[in-house]
């Protein structure tokens, strides 16, 4: 948890006279309880003491076992100086290089006790906070096993303003700054411009104390970021967490903000409502831009899927009411596949347009300006390309093993159905195998990524996302690829005659002449390798006395059942996962409350102590993580857009699932996860490329389904199918490229406002001083002659001719 070096040079030594060292305020339990009101926190069913005032960040310190805590004070700490160096030596900040050397107990001994090590490290942290001017309040936990340290930098304090200036933190201008701006060309001046969403868009610039009156006030998200970035220059809280010096740190939850987010966006009672963009600012003010963009994208996908849902409803009604005849169902699904392909090919361009406006309005960019260094990064080791190759090879081996396992499961499933067992049972087994393969890779991928020794959090996350998404998407899609495209050519049944082949296919059931003719014309072919041999294709009609060329095949039935089963399992597992997190959180709170009750007769629990019992928003946590949230949406979306057409009503299920999941994830993030540190990254980052690839693959799948899986495409010759596929997918990819070309990522209003705000910045920055250098720096250029005729050529020719 460290920041970019450009923000770190000589920070504390440059302290202005207004920044004074602070003193730590320590409150005992009785005093602390008297200062905070007790009330119910909506959404939790708990009455809590509200201790969230004057708080930006909380750091929790475990006590020693002798005081009821978890730290063994007698534990020997080896290489304590090196461990302290990892905490306090921030390589981008030269002022921090020798900070750890002031720890006397650590310096004097090669091995020290945990009691001595914790004392030195915690003392040095307090000194850093004092010099930084951070207000601190300490109080004990309810059962006395931990100490809470509340950190605060008030919005109007000189300390916060000083930090913001040193960190070059960007803030929004007030609208009043535009009043003296003159008109220029198309720009009217005197006021900021509005975008096509009718929002006033102001410029952002690096904050300076001298221009404080020009900037908007710091909100809580600004304060939390600035304090985090400042501490990053002096101490690695992540390393302290890893070493057990602290047990947690997080931005302070605000009861009123939590209730507002819950009431307006996260209430589970609103699960039936389509999510929209009207509450984006509320999410941004609590979670920051990065998380808000995830929910913004999820809301966009949910609303976009409504189009496919309406088509699915129309298909379902037409099928049930026989408005669409049986022989026309294949044509209808082929048409829906074409519509889905067009929809997928142009979908994201609309999202990019609206995203560009939001990014400009919030003043955020595609990347986090403050670099986060991983606490697990070993700076003694150099990154090895061999390790990267090894990780990639292992990934390929895992995929190959999974392909083999799925092939076995699908073969077993077909045999089970043919023997009279339920297709739902086979689909459920397949779903469990998909989830198992995904779960196992979810455990392996972080360990493989750790082997590459990534320096920054962004680098680590990018590689982890690539590993997780590529394999998990393949794991989810491969069974359906096999069912729809490979079964027809890999599960061929051959015999000396068609009757014998049908006897194997239909387990000896009686076959009429009409049935035999349909199978001969549409679902079988001659096999030259067997004398007089005939083969039945892997996908053939389900046994019935009335079969036709357009009859539903076993592959069609298996694929549609598998898709529906997978989705239902996905929804149920997600709900169960979140409910378990909620239950575990409540059990942890009740356990601590019971211990306090046994000790002191029962005292009200506080908001911060309750929040400390929630789960960190990180990978493999009961509160989930952003990577896992994106993965869940990516996998579900890919199934719907690539193979949902196998069962068109899947789009309806998907819309309902996404609506419920949207509310559930927000609820979990409020009440099950600790408040995450607000990040200002805009857009989807690497996920934008992943979803683009999903959409391209969706075009290929839907065209393939229309050409080879649905009737009448499946009745065409192989050459005709390939030709139709090539023409179809090339045409749709060309359409996508045309749409991308005609509709730019940045709309005109964003481009014009960007030009205008840069014009404003030039005027504002020019106020700091004249653009003309002092006279002593001027040079004499009177000898330079750049007239049209510097040599005077022909200037006297007219006079000379007259004299002659």
ZAMARGU-4260 file (C-alpha; in steps of 0.2 Angstrom, whole numbers, plus 5000, padded with zeros to 4 digits):
<rodrens>
0) 5000/5000/5000 | 5012/5013/4994 | 5011/5028/4982 | 5019/5035/4967 | 5036/5043/4970
5) 5031/5059/4961 | 5020/5063/4977 | 5033/5059/4990 | 5048/5070/4990 | 5052/5078/5008
10) 5034/5078/5014 | 5036/5081/5033 | 5052/5091/5032 | 5042/5103/5021 | 5029/5106/5035
15) 5022/5123/5035 | 5020/5133/5051 | 5001/5129/5052 | 5004/5110/5053 | 5007/5106/5072
20) 5011/5090/5080 | 4995/5082/5088 | 4993/5073/5104 | 4984/5056/5105 | 4968/5056/5115
25) 4965/5041/5125 | 4947/5037/5131 | 4943/5023/5143 | 4927/5013/5141 | 4916/5022/5152
30) 4921/5039/5146 | 4919/5034/5128 | 4902/5026/5130 | 4895/5042/5138 | 4900/5052/5122
35) 4891/5042/5109 | 4872/5040/5106 | 4864/5023/5104 | 4851/5020/5090 | 4846/5006/5078
40) 4855/5004/5062 | 4843/5001/5048 | 4847/4986/5038 | 4855/4976/5052 | 4842/4974/5066
45) 4855/4980/5078 | 4855/4994/5091 | 4873/5002/5090 | 4882/5016/5099 | 4886/5028/5085
50) 4905/5032/5086 | 4908/5037/5068 | 4910/5056/5071 | 4927/5064/5069 | 4933/5049/5060
55) 4941/5046/5043 | 4950/5030/5046 | 4951/5016/5059 | 4966/5006/5063 | 4964/4991/5075
60) 4978/4985/5086 | 4977/4968/5095 | 4982/4967/5113 | 4994/4954/5121 | 4988/4938/5129
65) 4991/4945/5146 | 4978/4959/5142 | 4965/4947/5134 | 4972/4949/5117 | 4979/4937/5104
70) 4997/4942/5103 | 5010/4931/5112 | 5021/4944/5120 | 5035/4931/5123 | 5036/4926/5105
75) 5053/4928/5098 | 5055/4940/5082 | 5069/4936/5071 | 5077/4949/5060 | 5066/4962/5068
80) 5076/4976/5059 | 5072/4969/5042 | 5054/4967/5047 | 5053/4985/5053 | 5062/4991/5037
85) 5048/4983/5026 | 5035/4993/5036 | 5044/5010/5037 | 5056/5011/5023 | 5046/5018/5008
90) 5058/5018/4993 | 5049/5032/4984 | 5051/5043/5000 | 5069/5046/5004 | 5064/5054/5021
95) 5058/5037/5027 | 5074/5028/5024 | 5081/5029/5041 | 5064/5030/5051 | 5065/5012/5057
100) 5083/5015/5064 | 5076/5026/5078 | 5069/5010/5086 | 5081/5007/5100 | 5075/4990/5106
105) 5075/4983/5088 | 5093/4990/5085 | 5101/4983/5100 | 5096/4965/5098 | 5095/4953/5083
110) 5081/4944/5091 | 5068/4953/5101 | 5051/4948/5110 | 5035/4952/5101 | 5031/4964/5116
115) 5047/4974/5112 | 5044/4973/5093 | 5026/4979/5094 | 5031/4993/5106 | 5044/5000/5095
120) 5034/4999/5079 | 5018/5006/5086 | 5028/5020/5095 | 5035/5025/5078 | 5018/5025/5070
125) 5011/5036/5083 | 5026/5048/5080 | 5023/5048/5062 | 5004/5053/5065 | 5010/5066/5077
130) 5021/5074/5065 | 5008/5073/5051 | 4995/5082/5061 | 4983/5068/5061 | 4970/5069/5075
135) 4969/5052/5084 | 4957/5045/5097 | 4960/5028/5106 | 4947/5017/5114 | 4946/4999/5119
140) 4935/4985/5111 | 4920/4979/5121 | 4929/4964/5127 | 4945/4972/5129 | 4955/4961/5117
145) 4959/4976/5105 | 4962/4994/5104 | 4954/5005/5091 | 4963/5021/5084 | 4952/5033/5075
150) 4961/5045/5063 | 4954/5061/5058 | 4958/5075/5046 | 4944/5088/5046 | 4939/5095/5029
155) 4943/5113/5033 | 4960/5109/5043 | 4977/5116/5037 | 4983/5098/5039 | 4972/5091/5026
160) 4975/5106/5014 | 4994/5104/5016 | 4993/5085/5013 | 4983/5088/4997 | 4995/5101/4990
165) 5010/5089/4994 | 5002/5075/4986 | 4996/5085/4971 | 4979/5079/4974 | 4966/5085/4960
170) 4950/5094/4965 | 4936/5101/4956 | 4934/5120/4953 | 4920/5130/4959 | 4908/5137/4946
175) 4913/5154/4952 | 4930/5152/4944 | 4922/5153/4927 | 4915/5170/4930 | 4930/5180/4923
180) 4934/5168/4909 | 4932/5178/4892 | 4922/5171/4877 | 4933/5163/4864 | 4928/5155/4848
185) 4913/5143/4852 | 4916/5145/4870 | 4904/5158/4878 | 4914/5160/4894 | 4908/5166/4911
190) 4901/5149/4916 | 4905/5130/4915 | 4898/5120/4901 | 4884/5107/4902 | 4885/5090/4895
195) 4871/5081/4885 | 4865/5074/4902 | 4862/5092/4908 | 4876/5091/4921 | 4888/5105/4924
200) 4905/5099/4921 | 4920/5109/4929 | 4938/5107/4927 | 4950/5098/4939 | 4967/5104/4944
205) 4980/5100/4957 | 4975/5107/4974 | 4986/5121/4981 | 4983/5131/4997 | 4985/5147/4988
210) 4970/5144/4977 | 4960/5135/4991 | 4946/5148/4987 | 4944/5141/4969 | 4941/5123/4974
215) 4926/5114/4980 | 4926/5108/4998 | 4934/5091/5002 | 4921/5077/5004 | 4923/5061/5014
220) 4930/5051/4999 | 4943/5065/4996 | 4948/5065/5015 | 4950/5046/5015 | 4960/5045/4999
225) 4972/5059/5005 | 4975/5052/5022 | 4978/5035/5014 | 4990/5042/5001 | 4999/5052/5014
230) 5001/5037/5026 | 5007/5027/5011 | 5023/5038/5010 | 5028/5034/5028 | 5021/5017/5033
235) 5015/5001/5024 | 4999/4997/5034 | 4997/4981/5023 | 5014/4975/5029 | 5009/4979/5047
240) 4993/4969/5044 | 5003/4954/5037 | 5015/4955/5052 | 5001/4955/5065 | 5005/4972/5071
245) 4987/4978/5067 | 4972/4967/5064 | 4963/4978/5052 | 4961/4996/5045 | 4947/5003/5035
250) 4939/5020/5031 | 4926/5024/5044 | 4908/5018/5040 | 4896/5032/5042 | 4879/5027/5048
255) 4868/5040/5039 | 4877/5036/5022 | 4875/5017/5025 | 4857/5019/5028 | 4855/5031/5013
260) 4864/5019/5001 | 4853/5004/5008 | 4837/5014/5007 | 4840/5021/4989 | 4849/5007/4981
265) 4853/4991/4991 | 4836/4987/4999 | 4832/4969/4995 | 4814/4974/4994 | 4818/4982/4977
270) 4824/4966/4969 | 4811/4967/4956 | 4816/4985/4950 | 4827/4987/4935 | 4843/4996/4941
275) 4847/5013/4934 | 4859/5027/4934 | 4850/5039/4946 | 4859/5034/4961 | 4876/5033/4955
280) 4882/5049/4964 | 4876/5040/4981 | 4887/5025/4977 | 4902/5036/4972 | 4901/5046/4988
285) 4902/5030/4998 | 4912/5017/4988 | 4922/5028/4977 | 4922/5028/4958 | 4930/5011/4955
290) 4916/5001/4963 | 4903/5013/4957 | 4908/5009/4939 | 4906/4991/4942 | 4888/4993/4948
295) 4885/5006/4934 | 4891/4992/4921 | 4880/4979/4929 | 4865/4991/4929 | 4869/4994/4910
300) 4870/4975/4906 | 4853/4972/4916 | 4844/4985/4906 | 4852/4980/4890 | 4846/4961/4892
305) 4828/4967/4893 | 4828/4968/4874 | 4833/4949/4873 | 4820/4945/4887 | 4806/4953/4877
310) 4811/4942/4862 | 4812/4927/4873 | 4794/4931/4880 | 4788/4933/4862 | 4796/4916/4857
315) 4789/4907/4872 | 4771/4914/4869 | 4772/4910/4851 | 4778/4892/4854 | 4765/4888/4868
320) 4751/4896/4858 | 4757/4887/4842 | 4758/4904/4833 | 4775/4898/4828 | 4773/4881/4821
325) 4784/4867/4825 | 4792/4867/4808 | 4796/4885/4810 | 4804/4885/4827 | 4821/4882/4820
330) 4819/4897/4809 | 4813/4908/4823 | 4828/4903/4834 | 4840/4906/4819 | 4832/4923/4817
335) 4834/4927/4836 | 4853/4921/4835 | 4855/4934/4821 | 4847/4948/4832 | 4858/4943/4847
340) 4874/4943/4836 | 4870/4961/4830 | 4865/4966/4848 | 4881/4959/4855 | 4892/4967/4842
345) 4886/4985/4845 | 4881/4984/4863 | 4897/4991/4872 | 4899/5006/4861 | 4884/5014/4869
350) 4891/5011/4886 | 4907/5019/4881 | 4898/5035/4876 | 4889/5037/4893 | 4905/5032/4903
355) 4915/5045/4894 | 4903/5058/4901 | 4903/5051/4919 | 4922/5050/4919 | 4924/5068/4914
360) 4910/5074/4927 | 4920/5065/4941 | 4937/5070/4935 | 4944/5053/4935 | 4955/5043/4923
365) 4957/5025/4917 | 4971/5022/4930 | 4975/5026/4948 | 4988/5039/4949 | 4995/5033/4966
370) 5004/5017/4964 | 5000/5003/4976 | 5015/4992/4980 | 5011/4975/4986 | 5017/4970/5004
375) 5021/4952/4997 | 5033/4960/4984 | 5051/4953/4987 | 5062/4968/4982 | 5077/4956/4984
380) 5072/4946/4969 | 5071/4951/4951 | 5056/4946/4940 | 5060/4930/4930 | 5052/4927/4913
385) 5055/4909/4916 | 5042/4910/4930 | 5030/4918/4919 | 5032/4904/4906 | 5030/4891/4920
390) 5013/4899/4926 | 5007/4900/4908 | 5011/4882/4904 | 5003/4876/4920 | 4987/4885/4915
395) 4987/4876/4898 | 4989/4859/4907 | 4975/4863/4919 | 4963/4868/4904 | 4968/4851/4895
400) 4964/4841/4911 | 4947/4850/4912 | 4943/4847/4894 | 4946/4828/4897 | 4935/4828/4913
405) 4921/4837/4904 | 4922/4825/4890 | 4920/4810/4902 | 4905/4819/4911 | 4896/4823/4895
410) 4898/4805/4888 | 4891/4798/4905 | 4877/4811/4904 | 4872/4805/4887 | 4872/4787/4892
415) 4862/4790/4907 | 4849/4799/4898 | 4848/4785/4885 | 4846/4773/4899 | 4830/4782/4905
420) 4838/4793/4918 | 4832/4812/4920 | 4841/4824/4909 | 4840/4836/4924 | 4851/4825/4934
425) 4864/4824/4921 | 4864/4843/4919 | 4865/4845/4938 | 4881/4834/4938 | 4888/4844/4924
430) 4884/4861/4933 | 4893/4854/4949 | 4908/4849/4938 | 4909/4867/4930 | 4908/4875/4947
435) 4921/4863/4954 | 4933/4867/4940 | 4930/4885/4943 | 4932/4884/4962 | 4949/4874/4960
440) 4956/4886/4948 | 4950/4901/4960 | 4962/4893/4973 | 4976/4890/4961 | 4977/4906/4951
445) 4982/4918/4966 | 4996/4906/4971 | 5002/4905/4953 | 5002/4924/4952 | 5012/4926/4968
450) 5026/4916/4960 | 5029/4930/4947 | 5033/4942/4962 | 5023/4957/4955 | 5028/4974/4962
455) 5012/4984/4961 | 4994/4979/4965 | 4989/4984/4948 | 5001/4973/4940 | 4997/4958/4951
460) 4978/4961/4949 | 4980/4962/4930 | 4989/4946/4929 | 4977/4938/4941 | 4962/4944/4931
465) 4969/4937/4915 | 4972/4920/4923 | 4955/4919/4932 | 4944/4926/4918 | 4952/4916/4904
470) 4951/4899/4912 | 4935/4902/4922 | 4926/4908/4906 | 4933/4893/4897 | 4928/4881/4911
475) 4910/4888/4910 | 4908/4889/4891 | 4917/4873/4886 | 4903/4860/4891 | 4891/4870/4880
480) 4903/4871/4866 | 4905/4852/4866 | 4886/4850/4867 | 4882/4862/4853 | 4896/4860/4841
485) 4907/4845/4844 | 4895/4831/4849 | 4888/4830/4831 | 4905/4825/4825 | 4913/4816/4840
490) 4899/4805/4846 | 4895/4796/4829 | 4887/4779/4830 | 4891/4768/4815 | 4885/4750/4810
495) 4884/4740/4795 | 4866/4746/4791 | 4855/4760/4797 | 4843/4749/4806 | 4857/4742/4817
500) 4864/4760/4820 | 4847/4766/4825 | 4845/4750/4836 | 4861/4756/4846 | 4855/4775/4846
505) 4837/4771/4852 | 4841/4756/4863 | 4832/4743/4852 | 4815/4753/4852 | 4804/4750/4836
510) 4808/4760/4821 | 4795/4764/4808 | 4799/4766/4789 | 4795/4785/4790 | 4807/4787/4805
515) 4820/4777/4796 | 4818/4788/4780 | 4820/4804/4790 | 4835/4798/4799 | 4843/4792/4782
520) 4840/4809/4774 | 4845/4821/4788 | 4854/4812/4802 | 4865/4799/4794 | 4879/4797/4781
525) 4888/4783/4773 | 4905/4777/4780 | 4917/4770/4767 | 4928/4763/4781 | 4914/4750/4785
530) 4908/4739/4771 | 4891/4745/4767 | 4892/4755/4783 | 4881/4769/4789 | 4884/4782/4803
535) 4871/4791/4813 | 4877/4809/4818 | 4880/4813/4836 | 4865/4824/4837 | 4849/4815/4832
540) 4830/4817/4836 | 4824/4812/4853 | 4814/4795/4851 | 4797/4798/4845 | 4785/4789/4833
545) 4783/4806/4824 | 4800/4813/4819 | 4804/4826/4806 | 4819/4835/4800 | 4815/4849/4811
550) 4812/4838/4827 | 4822/4843/4843 | 4838/4833/4845 | 4846/4826/4860 | 4860/4839/4859
555) 4847/4853/4859 | 4837/4845/4874 | 4854/4843/4884 | 4860/4860/4880 | 4844/4869/4885
560) 4843/4859/4901 | 4861/4862/4905 | 4860/4881/4903 | 4844/4883/4913 | 4851/4871/4927
565) 4868/4881/4927 | 4859/4898/4929 | 4848/4892/4943 | 4862/4884/4952 | 4872/4900/4950
570) 4858/4911/4958 | 4855/4899/4972 | 4874/4897/4976 | 4876/4916/4976 | 4862/4919/4988
575) 4868/4905/4999 | 4886/4913/4999 | 4880/4930/5004 | 4868/4923/5017 | 4882/4914/5025
580) 4892/4930/5026 | 4878/4939/5034 | 4876/4925/5047 | 4894/4923/5051 | 4895/4942/5054
585) 4880/4942/5066 | 4887/4926/5075 | 4904/4935/5077 | 4896/4951/5084 | 4885/4941/5096
590) 4900/4931/5102 | 4909/4946/5107 | 4893/4954/5114 | 4891/4939/5125 | 4909/4939/5131
595) 4907/4957/5136 | 4890/4953/5144 | 4898/4939/5154 | 4912/4951/5160 | 4903/4968/5162
600) 4884/4964/5163 | 4881/4969/5145 | 4885/4985/5136 | 4879/4993/5119 | 4890/4988/5104
605) 4897/5002/5094 | 4896/5005/5075 | 4915/5004/5073 | 4916/4988/5083 | 4902/4980/5073
610) 4910/4985/5057 | 4927/4977/5062 | 4918/4960/5063 | 4913/4961/5045 | 4924/4954/5031
615) 4937/4962/5021 | 4932/4965/5003 | 4945/4954/4995 | 4948/4938/4986 | 4941/4922/4994
620) 4932/4932/5007 | 4913/4930/5013 | 4911/4948/5008 | 4917/4944/4990 | 4929/4955/4980
625) 4928/4966/4965 | 4937/4953/4954 | 4925/4939/4959 | 4910/4951/4957 | 4916/4955/4939
630) 4920/4936/4936 | 4902/4931/4941 | 4894/4944/4930 | 4906/4940/4915 | 4902/4921/4917
635) 4884/4923/4918 | 4883/4936/4904 | 4894/4925/4893 | 4882/4910/4895 | 4867/4921/4891
640) 4874/4930/4876 | 4883/4915/4869 | 4871/4900/4872 | 4856/4908/4880 | 4847/4907/4862
645) 4847/4888/4865 | 4833/4891/4877 | 4827/4909/4873 | 4818/4911/4889 | 4835/4911/4897
650) 4836/4930/4894 | 4821/4932/4906 | 4829/4922/4919 | 4845/4932/4917 | 4836/4949/4919
655) 4828/4943/4935 | 4844/4936/4942 | 4854/4952/4938 | 4841/4963/4946 | 4841/4953/4962
660) 4860/4951/4961 | 4863/4969/4959 | 4853/4973/4975 | 4861/4959/4985 | 4879/4964/4980
665) 4876/4981/4986 | 4868/4975/5002 | 4883/4964/5005 | 4895/4978/5002 | 4886/4989/5015
670) 4883/4977/5029 | 4894/4961/5026 | 4910/4969/5019 | 4921/4982/5028 | 4920/4999/5019
675) 4933/4997/5005 | 4946/5011/5002 | 4939/5022/4989 | 4948/5021/4972 | 4946/5034/4958
680) 4950/5022/4944 | 4937/5025/4930 | 4929/5014/4917 | 4931/4995/4917 | 4950/4994/4915
685) 4956/4977/4909 | 4938/4970/4910 | 4933/4981/4895 | 4944/4970/4884 | 4937/4954/4892
690) 4919/4959/4889 | 4924/4964/4871 | 4931/4947/4868 | 4915/4939/4876 | 4904/4949/4863
695) 4915/4944/4849 | 4914/4926/4854 | 4895/4928/4856 | 4894/4933/4838 | 4904/4917/4833
700) 4893/4906/4844 | 4876/4913/4838 | 4881/4912/4820 | 4888/4895/4822 | 4871/4889/4831
705) 4861/4896/4816 | 4872/4888/4803 | 4875/4871/4811 | 4864/4868/4827 | 4847/4874/4823
710) 4836/4869/4809 | 4837/4871/4794 | 4856/4875/4795 | 4860/4858/4803 | 4852/4850/4787
715) 4865/4859/4775 | 4880/4851/4769 | 4896/4854/4779 | 4903/4865/4765 | 4887/4876/4765
720) 4888/4877/4784 | 4906/4883/4783 | 4902/4896/4770 | 4887/4903/4779 | 4897/4904/4795
725) 4911/4913/4787 | 4900/4925/4778 | 4889/4928/4793 | 4903/4931/4806 | 4913/4942/4795
730) 4898/4952/4791 | 4894/4955/4809 | 4912/4958/4814 | 4913/4971/4800 | 4896/4979/4807
735) 4905/4980/4824 | 4920/4989/4816 | 4909/5000/4807 | 4899/5005/4822 | 4915/5008/4832
740) 4921/5019/4818 | 4905/5029/4816 | 4902/5031/4834 | 4918/5037/4843 | 4922/5033/4861
745) 4921/5051/4867 | 4905/5060/4861 | 4906/5078/4854 | 4900/5086/4870 | 4914/5077/4880
750) 4927/5083/4867 | 4920/5101/4867 | 4920/5102/4886 | 4937/5095/4887 | 4944/5109/4876
755) 4934/5122/4885 | 4941/5116/4902 | 4959/5116/4896 | 4956/5134/4890 | 4950/5138/4908
760) 4965/5130/4916 | 4977/5140/4905 | 4968/5156/4911 | 4968/5150/4929 | 4986/5145/4929
765) 4992/5161/4920 | 4985/5171/4935 | 5000/5164/4945 | 5012/5175/4935 | 5015/5183/4918
770) 5020/5172/4903 | 5033/5184/4898 | 5050/5182/4905 | 5059/5196/4914 | 5068/5209/4903
775) 5085/5203/4909 | 5081/5187/4900 | 5077/5196/4883 | 5088/5194/4868 | 5092/5207/4854
780) 5085/5201/4837 | 5086/5217/4828 | 5097/5210/4815 | 5084/5197/4810 | 5075/5203/4794
785) 5060/5192/4789 | 5052/5204/4776 | 5046/5198/4759 | 5062/5205/4751 | 5076/5204/4764
790) 5090/5207/4751 | 5081/5221/4742 | 5082/5212/4725 | 5076/5223/4711 | 5071/5237/4722
795) 5081/5250/4710 | 5078/5243/4693 | 5064/5255/4688 | 5075/5270/4692 | 5090/5264/4682
800) 5080/5261/4666 | 5073/5278/4666 | 5090/5286/4668 | 5096/5276/4653
</rodrens>
